[in-house]
């Protein structure tokens, strides 16, 4: 039996939702292990679009879906998303959706702090979504966070809120010049969420272990991308959690030996939302064409995504950091119609060629991309289901990516629909 980790290799928005939805058919349990509702996964099933921010994408396949202890959860958003899915005919109950008792809660003061800090930065904004993700992880690290196990215990929840609200209000009012919060209002509001969510709260580490021991298969779903990782990304233009595959174990409560494969999702080009370095970014008509054809808008924020050529410097970095065993290449169809396609294979810095991704933003800002150019293709590939039927130049493009990073594609997406996919090797059916 196999247990597979799915991670993004770029700056998020690689199409993980579709791939998780596709592979969830072969899994018994789907677990999200980090992040919050700053991530959005878009899935298209029978022409209908579904967007999830907290609930694992496997919910559309009727699988047992778990919200891991490595996540930070806004209960208002979670309840709203559950109702949205139920209205669309998706089964969401205590059997299909379980929440780790150790997952952290996003509180109203987290969101106010998040937005207040961004407002203070002016032109130096990081580009946070303002959803309280970072401040919630801060409280987790300083051991002042509130977990779901606390939320569903009224006495403990009140005690924790009353202990922290004065400090949060002082910071909000005196430093950020922002509105303050009321302890009683938060307790009343969150008590309603506790009542709604309590049946879903459990020890998901045990749930996963029971599934594995019974011969089941587990799919671990990451959010964002490798280069938004708090340790390994383009710091400080990163998210507040570890997005790499190693955190699947910590963020879900399993041992490393349970992981069979790690599949990296890579868009056939590169996109980024918000601020931060992006060496292969395009500022011309080609970039605009990719943005339009690829419908490159953030699923969570609606912000226009910055678009550029595929960057194999960051892709090789992702291969190493995640221990990738294969790739899922998405949105290959978007590149159709281009006369030529470029791949960034290295960076040039002060006359030196860099093939490893530098940690220093100062160095990155002084780099220029080194490109390799390949011929494009004009054919519509959305109806193709076999690798051999792809246009020669499309096949050569994929083969060149594999040669540059040393990792083979196992899945190729040629359109947004679940069926618009070429599966070279299903990691659950080896």
URPE-V693128 format. One record per residue. N is the residue number from 1. PSI is psi in degrees with one decimal (none if undefined). BURIAL is # if it has 16 or more other ideal C-beta (glycine too) atoms within 10 Angstrom, else .. Layout:
BEGIN
n;psi;burial
N;PSI;BURIAL
N;PSI;BURIAL
END
This chain:
BEGIN
n;psi;burial
1;154.2;.
2;145.7;#
3;120.4;#
4;137.2;#
5;132.7;#
6;124.9;#
7;155.2;#
8;145.0;#
9;-10.8;#
10;-122.1;#
11;37.8;#
12;177.2;#
13;27.9;#
14;-10.9;#
15;28.7;#
16;-34.8;#
17;-44.6;#
18;-44.4;#
19;-39.7;#
20;-44.7;#
21;-41.4;#
22;-48.1;#
23;-19.8;#
24;-23.9;#
25;-30.5;.
26;0.9;#
27;159.0;#
28;-30.5;#
29;136.7;#
30;125.5;#
31;128.5;#
32;130.5;#
33;-3.2;#
34;169.6;#
35;-171.8;#
36;-149.5;#
37;21.8;#
38;-2.5;#
39;149.1;#
40;131.1;#
41;126.5;#
42;131.2;#
43;142.0;#
44;116.6;#
45;120.0;.
46;40.0;.
47;-5.2;.
48;133.4;.
49;135.3;.
50;137.8;#
51;126.6;.
52;147.5;#
53;-29.6;#
54;-40.8;#
55;128.6;#
56;146.0;#
57;-23.3;#
58;-7.5;#
59;-28.4;#
60;-19.1;#
61;4.0;#
62;21.8;.
63;164.6;#
64;118.2;#
65;134.8;#
66;135.4;#
67;114.2;#
68;164.4;#
69;-18.2;#
70;-1.6;#
71;159.6;#
72;130.1;#
73;127.0;#
74;108.7;#
75;-29.6;#
76;-43.2;.
77;-40.5;.
78;-46.5;#
79;-42.8;.
80;-41.6;.
81;-38.7;#
82;-44.8;#
83;-38.0;.
84;-45.3;#
85;-40.3;#
86;-42.7;.
87;-27.5;.
88;7.7;.
89;12.1;.
90;135.8;#
91;119.6;.
92;100.8;#
93;-171.8;.
94;-15.5;.
95;-33.2;.
96;-20.3;#
97;119.8;#
98;144.5;#
99;131.4;#
100;132.6;#
101;-16.1;#
102;-3.0;#
103;145.2;#
104;151.2;#
105;133.6;#
106;126.9;#
107;162.5;#
108;-36.2;#
109;-26.7;#
110;-43.0;#
111;-39.7;#
112;-39.9;#
113;-43.3;#
114;-50.3;#
115;-36.7;#
116;-40.9;#
117;-42.2;#
118;-39.9;#
119;-35.1;.
120;-28.4;.
121;-24.5;.
122;-122.6;.
123;-10.7;.
124;25.5;.
125;144.0;.
126;-29.6;.
127;23.2;.
128;153.6;#
129;-8.6;#
130;20.3;#
131;8.1;#
132;10.3;#
133;-54.9;#
134;-51.7;#
135;-32.3;#
136;-42.0;#
137;-32.9;#
138;-48.2;.
139;-33.5;#
140;-44.9;#
141;-30.0;.
142;10.8;.
143;34.7;.
144;11.9;.
145;162.9;#
146;125.5;#
147;169.3;#
148;-32.8;#
149;-27.7;#
150;-40.5;#
151;-40.1;#
152;3.7;#
153;101.2;.
154;-40.3;.
155;-44.0;.
156;-41.9;.
157;-46.3;#
158;-44.2;#
159;-43.2;.
160;-40.9;#
161;-47.9;#
162;-28.1;.
163;-23.5;.
164;-17.6;#
165;-35.9;#
166;-43.3;.
167;-43.7;.
168;-41.5;#
169;-37.2;#
170;-45.5;.
171;-44.5;#
172;-45.4;#
173;-49.3;.
174;-34.4;.
175;-44.0;.
176;-9.4;.
177;42.3;.
178;169.4;#
179;155.3;.
180;178.3;.
181;158.3;#
182;126.9;.
183;-44.9;#
184;-39.2;.
185;-41.4;.
186;-41.6;#
187;-43.4;#
188;-46.4;.
189;-47.6;.
190;-19.6;#
191;-35.7;.
192;-40.4;.
193;-38.6;#
194;-43.6;#
195;-38.8;.
196;-36.1;.
197;-15.1;#
198;-40.6;.
199;-18.8;.
200;-12.2;#
201;128.7;#
202;-178.2;#
203;96.3;.
204;-21.2;#
205;-40.7;#
206;-40.5;.
207;-46.0;#
208;-44.7;#
209;-41.5;#
210;-40.7;.
211;-44.2;#
212;-43.9;#
213;-24.8;.
214;4.6;.
215;12.9;.
216;167.5;.
217;139.0;#
218;134.7;#
219;121.7;#
220;121.0;#
221;115.7;#
222;162.4;#
223;163.1;#
224;-150.2;#
225;168.4;#
226;-39.2;#
227;12.6;#
228;6.0;#
229;138.0;#
230;-28.5;#
231;-41.4;.
232;-1.7;#
233;-167.5;#
234;65.4;#
235;134.0;.
236;8.2;.
237;65.7;#
238;175.6;#
239;-175.5;#
240;14.9;#
241;169.8;#
242;117.8;#
243;-8.0;#
244;166.6;#
245;-31.8;#
246;-26.6;#
247;-8.7;#
248;-37.1;#
249;-50.4;#
250;-43.1;.
251;-6.5;#
252;-18.8;#
253;46.6;#
254;161.9;#
255;152.8;.
256;-30.5;.
257;-11.6;.
258;-13.1;.
259;126.7;#
260;-45.1;#
261;158.4;#
262;118.1;#
263;125.0;#
264;127.0;#
265;127.1;#
266;126.2;#
267;148.2;#
268;-10.6;#
269;-161.4;#
270;140.8;#
271;161.2;#
272;139.3;#
273;136.8;#
274;-165.4;#
275;170.4;#
276;159.8;#
277;144.6;#
278;88.2;#
279;-32.9;#
280;15.9;#
281;141.7;#
282;136.9;#
283;20.6;.
284;-167.0;.
285;-32.3;.
286;-45.0;#
287;-40.8;#
288;-38.3;.
289;-42.7;#
290;-43.5;#
291;-42.5;#
292;-49.4;.
293;-35.9;#
294;-1.1;#
295;53.1;.
296;83.0;#
297;139.4;.
298;133.2;#
299;-27.5;#
300;-45.5;#
301;-22.2;#
302;2.5;.
303;146.3;.
304;130.6;.
305;138.9;#
306;137.5;#
307;147.1;#
308;179.6;#
309;159.0;#
310;135.8;#
311;107.1;#
312;-7.8;#
313;-48.8;#
314;-29.5;#
315;-41.6;#
316;-35.8;#
317;-42.3;#
318;-36.6;#
319;-46.5;#
320;-47.2;.
321;-32.8;#
322;-11.5;#
323;45.0;.
324;137.3;#
325;-10.2;#
326;168.1;#
327;150.9;#
328;110.4;#
329;122.6;#
330;159.9;#
331;33.8;#
332;-32.1;#
333;-26.6;#
334;-28.7;#
335;-10.3;#
336;137.8;#
337;-8.3;.
338;136.7;#
339;-38.2;.
340;153.6;.
341;136.7;#
342;150.4;#
343;127.5;#
344;116.3;#
345;-12.8;#
346;171.1;#
347;144.5;#
348;128.4;.
349;110.6;#
350;43.6;.
351;-3.4;.
352;146.5;.
353;122.8;.
354;128.8;#
355;-5.9;.
356;143.2;.
357;120.6;#
358;150.5;#
359;-29.2;.
360;123.6;.
361;-31.4;.
362;-42.7;.
363;-45.4;.
364;-42.3;#
365;-22.2;.
366;1.5;.
367;155.0;#
368;146.6;.
369;144.7;#
370;124.3;#
371;152.2;.
372;136.7;.
373;132.4;.
374;152.7;#
375;144.2;.
376;-166.2;#
377;156.0;#
378;-13.7;.
379;149.3;#
380;120.0;.
381;3.7;#
382;-23.6;.
383;0.8;.
384;138.4;#
385;1.4;.
386;137.2;.
387;-40.8;.
388;-19.8;.
389;-6.8;.
390;151.4;#
391;148.0;#
392;-43.6;.
393;-30.4;#
394;-41.7;#
395;-40.9;.
396;-35.4;.
397;-46.2;#
398;-40.6;#
399;-34.9;.
400;-38.0;#
401;-46.3;#
402;-41.8;.
403;-36.4;.
404;-32.9;#
405;-10.4;#
406;23.2;.
407;130.0;#
408;148.8;.
409;137.0;#
410;-23.6;#
411;138.3;#
412;122.7;#
413;128.4;#
414;17.1;#
415;168.6;#
416;-23.8;#
417;152.5;#
418;-37.8;#
419;-14.8;.
420;65.6;#
421;140.2;#
422;116.9;#
423;108.4;#
424;-37.4;.
425;120.6;.
426;116.9;.
427;-17.0;#
428;-9.1;#
429;39.6;.
430;none;.
END
